[in-house]
Amino acid sequence: MKRIKIKLDIVESMLYYWQATSEKEKVGEGYLNDIASHEDMKKIYDSEFDQESFRKVLSAISNREPFQSDVKKERVFWNANMWMTEDMEFTQMMVGPIKVLNLDDLLPKIKEGVQNPKYEEVEVVFLPGHEFEYQIHENQLLINFFRVQVDLYEEDKVEIGGTPLKEYLREKIIEVQNQN
């Protein structure tokens, strides 16, 4: 294994959406469709939550329309996005650590945990998800951005699932490399 690439383009696009929506600006359907149709977003879609689910949830929030759904994944997604728009300072606290994230120092530790690496490069993709914490798709580790936990009192404390962020990513990258 030679590289770990961090992909934040979807979170960056969502940051604009959250900011604009929090300032009561309308975000166009075209913009939402562009994010919804991103190749990495397509990997989290299933029979319960698809590209249309993504678009209609974000459109309802942007348009300040009531949102009701019988689909739990849509409700979870709606709730997480509403939360982002209601406290932009907290949203920035979540985005900040992943924007400066460098995982190069993890390479030796990852190599220790992997007998026969499957990929030379692993991509860590942060994106807005629904119920999942992470997913693996070939050489990609998809991380649900909404699962990033920051501490209001300890600026450098960033976790996912109660595990420090870098340790969490190290474990999951090893899992990517050891998958069958």
NORPECOR-V780750 format. One record per residue. N is the residue number from 1. RES is the residue in one letter. PSI is psi as a letter, one per 20 degrees, with the letter a starting at -180 (* if undefined). D_CENTER is the distance of its C-alpha to the mean C-alpha in Angstrom with 2 decimals. Layout:
n = <N:N>
res = <RES:RES>
psi = <PSI:PSI>
d_center = <D_CENTER:D_CENTER>
This chain:
n = <1:2:3:4:5:6:7:8:9:10:11:12:13:14:15:16:17:18:19:20:21:22:23:24:25:26:27:28:29:30:31:32:33:34:35:36:37:38:39:40:41:42:43:44:45:46:47:48:49:50:51:52:53:54:55:56:57:58:59:60:61:62:63:64:65:66:67:68:69:70:71:72:73:74:75:76:77:78:79:80:81:82:83:84:85:86:87:88:89:90:91:92:93:94:95:96:97:98:99:100:101:102:103:104:105:106:107:108:109:110:111:112:113:114:115:116:117:118:119:120:121:122:123:124:125:126:127:128:129:130:131:132:133:134:135:136:137:138:139:140:141:142:143:144:145:146:147:148:149:150:151:152:153:154:155:156:157:158:159:160:161:162:163:164:165:166:167:168:169:170:171:172:173:174:175:176:177:178:179:180>
res = <M:K:R:I:K:I:K:L:D:I:V:E:S:M:L:Y:Y:W:Q:A:T:S:E:K:E:K:V:G:E:G:Y:L:N:D:I:A:S:H:E:D:M:K:K:I:Y:D:S:E:F:D:Q:E:S:F:R:K:V:L:S:A:I:S:N:R:E:P:F:Q:S:D:V:K:K:E:R:V:F:W:N:A:N:M:W:M:T:E:D:M:E:F:T:Q:M:M:V:G:P:I:K:V:L:N:L:D:D:L:L:P:K:I:K:E:G:V:Q:N:P:K:Y:E:E:V:E:V:V:F:L:P:G:H:E:F:E:Y:Q:I:H:E:N:Q:L:L:I:N:F:F:R:V:Q:V:D:L:Y:E:E:D:K:V:E:I:G:G:T:P:L:K:E:Y:L:R:E:K:I:I:E:V:Q:N:Q:N>
psi = <p:h:q:o:p:p:p:j:h:g:h:g:g:h:g:g:g:g:g:g:h:h:j:k:q:p:p:q:h:g:g:g:h:g:g:h:j:p:h:h:h:h:i:i:q:a:i:h:o:a:h:h:g:g:g:h:g:h:g:g:g:h:j:l:q:q:p:q:q:i:o:g:h:g:g:g:g:g:g:g:h:g:g:h:i:h:n:h:g:h:g:h:h:g:g:g:h:h:h:j:p:p:j:h:i:i:g:h:h:g:h:h:j:o:g:n:p:h:q:h:p:p:p:o:o:p:r:p:a:d:h:q:g:r:q:p:o:d:j:p:o:p:p:o:h:i:i:p:p:q:p:h:h:n:h:j:o:p:r:p:k:j:p:p:g:h:g:g:h:g:g:h:h:g:g:g:h:j:q:*>
d_center = <23.31:23.36:19.97:16.33:14.45:11.23:9.62:8.22:10.14:7.88:6.62:10.37:11.52:9.89:11.47:14.70:14.38:13.86:16.68:18.97:18.64:19.35:22.39:23.49:23.19:22.66:19.92:21.50:20.84:20.87:17.89:15.91:17.29:16.34:12.60:13.14:15.20:13.03:13.70:10.24:9.49:12.87:12.04:10.46:13.49:16.52:19.74:18.37:15.32:15.75:15.62:18.24:16.46:13.52:16.30:18.63:16.38:15.36:18.97:20.43:18.64:19.67:23.14:23.51:24.55:24.68:22.18:23.35:22.19:23.46:20.14:18.26:14.80:15.56:16.82:13.87:11.59:14.45:14.79:11.33:11.67:15.27:14.53:12.55:15.61:18.14:17.56:16.46:17.79:15.49:12.45:13.91:14.36:10.67:10.01:13.32:12.97:10.11:12.17:15.12:13.80:16.43:16.66:20.10:21.88:20.19:21.83:25.17:23.75:21.73:24.92:26.81:24.72:24.93:28.36:27.85:24.60:23.53:21.70:22.63:19.12:15.76:12.63:9.50:6.69:3.37:2.53:4.21:6.00:9.46:11.41:10.02:8.83:8.51:10.40:12.78:14.14:17.06:16.16:12.38:10.15:6.89:4.74:3.56:2.95:6.22:7.71:8.26:11.96:14.30:18.03:20.08:23.06:21.90:20.08:19.16:17.98:14.25:13.38:11.29:13.73:16.57:16.35:16.19:13.01:15.11:17.02:14.13:12.83:16.53:17.11:14.35:15.46:18.96:18.04:16.83:20.19:22.25:21.17:24.10>
